[in-house]
Amino acid sequence: MIVGLGFDVADVARYQFDRRKLEWFARKIYTEEEVGYAMRKRNRAERFAGFFAAKEAARKAFGHAIPWRQIGVSHEPSGKPILQLFGRARTLLERRGVTAVHLTITHTAALAAAIVILERT
């Protein structure tokens, strides 16, 4: 049974950071893993936009704000994105009875989009 669904779209141009702005966003929004991953990629703004869209989609799926850095995007060895919750946000899974979290992210040069589905069996 689906217990939460979230969708978000982000404008890639907003995530073309200079060094100073990246430091601010990294401190407030992104996990170290997300920054490291994006910085290894050729089109890093697309990755940053996708991560932001995924975090916002997760907040919508849960139905309330979750601190940005308590939501993280990681990747399986296959490259499939996975959503991670840290700190107090981790307890949301148990409290909501969530048994599976599904995440998909897509991006073009202009837009990034993400969908999060929370499932309970």
C-alpha positions as CSV (number, residue, x, y, z in Angstrom):
1,M,0.0,0.0,0.0
2,I,1.3,3.5,-0.9
3,V,1.4,5.7,2.2
4,G,3.2,8.7,0.7
5,L,3.9,10.1,-2.7
6,G,6.0,13.1,-3.6
7,F,7.1,14.8,-6.8
8,D,9.3,17.8,-7.5
9,V,10.9,19.6,-10.4
10,A,14.0,21.8,-10.1
11,D,15.4,24.3,-12.6
12,V,19.0,23.2,-13.2
13,A,20.2,26.8,-13.8
14,R,19.6,27.6,-10.1
15,Y,22.2,25.0,-9.1
16,Q,25.2,26.2,-11.1
17,F,27.1,27.3,-8.1
18,D,30.2,29.3,-7.7
19,R,32.5,28.2,-4.9
20,R,31.0,30.4,-2.2
21,K,27.4,29.5,-3.0
22,L,28.3,25.8,-3.1
23,E,29.9,26.0,0.3
24,W,26.7,27.6,1.7
25,F,24.4,25.0,0.0
26,A,26.7,22.1,1.1
27,R,26.5,23.3,4.7
28,K,22.7,23.8,4.7
29,I,21.2,21.5,2.1
30,Y,23.5,18.7,0.8
31,T,25.2,15.8,2.5
32,E,29.0,15.2,2.0
33,E,28.2,12.2,-0.1
34,E,26.0,14.2,-2.4
35,V,28.6,16.9,-2.9
36,G,31.3,14.4,-3.6
37,Y,29.2,12.6,-6.1
38,A,28.1,15.7,-8.0
39,M,31.6,17.1,-8.1
40,R,32.9,13.9,-9.8
41,K,30.3,14.4,-12.6
42,R,30.6,16.5,-15.8
43,N,27.2,18.2,-15.4
44,R,27.2,18.7,-11.7
45,A,24.4,21.3,-11.7
46,E,22.0,18.6,-13.0
47,R,23.0,16.3,-10.1
48,F,22.6,19.1,-7.5
49,A,19.2,19.9,-8.9
50,G,18.2,16.3,-8.9
51,F,19.3,15.8,-5.3
52,F,17.3,18.9,-4.3
53,A,14.2,17.6,-6.2
54,A,14.6,14.3,-4.4
55,K,14.8,15.9,-1.0
56,E,11.7,18.1,-1.7
57,A,9.8,15.1,-3.1
58,A,10.6,13.2,0.1
59,R,9.3,16.0,2.2
60,K,6.1,16.0,0.2
61,A,5.8,12.2,0.5
62,F,6.0,12.5,4.3
63,G,3.7,15.5,4.3
64,H,5.9,17.9,6.3
65,A,9.2,19.6,6.4
66,I,12.2,17.4,7.2
67,P,15.6,19.1,7.7
68,W,17.4,19.1,4.4
69,R,20.6,17.4,5.6
70,Q,18.5,14.7,7.3
71,I,17.6,13.5,3.8
72,G,20.3,12.1,1.5
73,V,20.5,10.6,-1.9
74,S,23.0,7.7,-2.3
75,H,23.4,5.2,-5.1
76,E,23.5,1.4,-5.3
77,P,26.5,-0.1,-7.2
78,S,24.2,-0.3,-10.3
79,G,23.7,3.5,-10.2
80,K,20.1,3.3,-8.9
81,P,19.4,6.3,-6.6
82,I,18.3,5.5,-3.0
83,L,16.9,7.8,-0.4
84,Q,18.4,7.8,3.1
85,L,17.1,9.4,6.2
86,F,19.4,10.5,9.1
87,G,19.0,11.6,12.6
88,R,15.5,12.1,13.9
89,A,14.1,11.8,10.4
90,R,15.1,8.1,10.4
91,T,12.4,7.4,13.0
92,L,9.7,8.6,10.5
93,L,10.0,5.3,8.6
94,E,9.1,3.3,11.6
95,R,6.4,5.7,12.9
96,R,4.7,5.6,9.5
97,G,5.1,1.9,9.1
98,V,7.1,2.4,5.9
99,T,8.7,-0.8,4.6
100,A,10.1,0.5,1.3
101,V,11.1,3.8,-0.1
102,H,11.3,4.2,-3.9
103,L,13.1,7.0,-5.6
104,T,13.6,8.0,-9.2
105,I,15.5,11.0,-10.5
106,T,15.7,12.3,-14.0
107,H,17.3,15.4,-15.5
108,T,18.1,17.3,-18.7
109,A,20.3,20.3,-19.2
110,A,17.4,22.5,-18.1
111,L,15.3,20.5,-15.6
112,A,15.6,17.8,-12.9
113,A,12.7,15.9,-11.5
114,A,12.2,13.3,-8.7
115,I,9.5,11.0,-7.4
116,V,9.4,9.4,-4.0
117,I,7.0,6.7,-3.1
118,L,6.6,5.4,0.5
119,E,5.2,1.9,0.7
120,R,3.9,-0.2,3.6
121,T,3.3,-3.9,3.1
